[in-house]
Amino acid sequence: MLEKQFNPDVLYNRIVHFYIDKKGYSKEKANEIAQSVVQKEAQRRICKNEKCKHYSHDHIRNSETCLVAECDCHEFIK
């Protein structure tokens, strides 16, 4: 089973609109928060194996095998 591909633009827009519309923050503050969250989420989805560094959606979830042909990663490391 494959994980859904990470789309930072969608996440960024949703966060910005939430903080502007629901919380009443300024555009600048909402953008800062969104950038921080997107960076954290991107890092969370990258394999911590030094040989790999591919996103989690490039791994098969059950066997944790990397789908990139030239990669030697046999386990997604969180």
N, C-alpha and C positions, 0 to 999 in steps of 0.2 A: 504494500500500500504506500502510495506516495503522499507526501505532505503538500498542502496547497502552497503554491509559490508566493513568496513574500513580495508585496507591492508597497514600497515605502511611500509612494505618492498618495495612495488611497488613505493609508494610516495618517499621514501628515495632514491631509485636508480634513479628515474627520476630527482630529484633535484640535486643529485651529478653529474650526467651526464650533465645536463644543465649548471651548474656552471663551470665544467671542459671544456666541449666542446665549449659552446657558449661564456662564459665570460672569459675564460682563467685563472680561479683561480687554486690555488694549490689543491692537494687532501685533505690536512689537513683542509684548509679553507672551501672547498666544503662540507666536512664531518661535520664540525661545524655548518654550515648553515642548512644542511639537518636535523641534530639532533634537532636543535631548532625548525624548521618548523614542524617536525613530532610530537614533544612533544606538541606544541600548537594545532595542529589539533586533536590529541588524546584527549586533555583536552576539546576541543570545542565539541567533540562528546560524552562526558560523561554526563549523567543526573545529574543535580546539586541538585536533591532531596536527602537529607541525608539518607532516607530509601532505596534508589534505587542504585545509582552509576553505572547503566548498560549503555552500549553504546546505541547510538541513533538507531542503526540497530536492537536492541532488543525491540523497540517500534513500534507500528503501527502508521504511520505518520498522518493519518487523525484524529484518535481518541486519539492519544498520549498515548495509553494504553501499559503498559509494557507486554512483551510476556513471561517473566520469571514467572513460575507458583507460586513460593513461595514469590514473590515480592508484596508489598502493594501499589506500585506506580500507580497512576491513571492519571498522567500527566507528560510529559517530560518537565523538567525545564531547560531552556537555561541559 
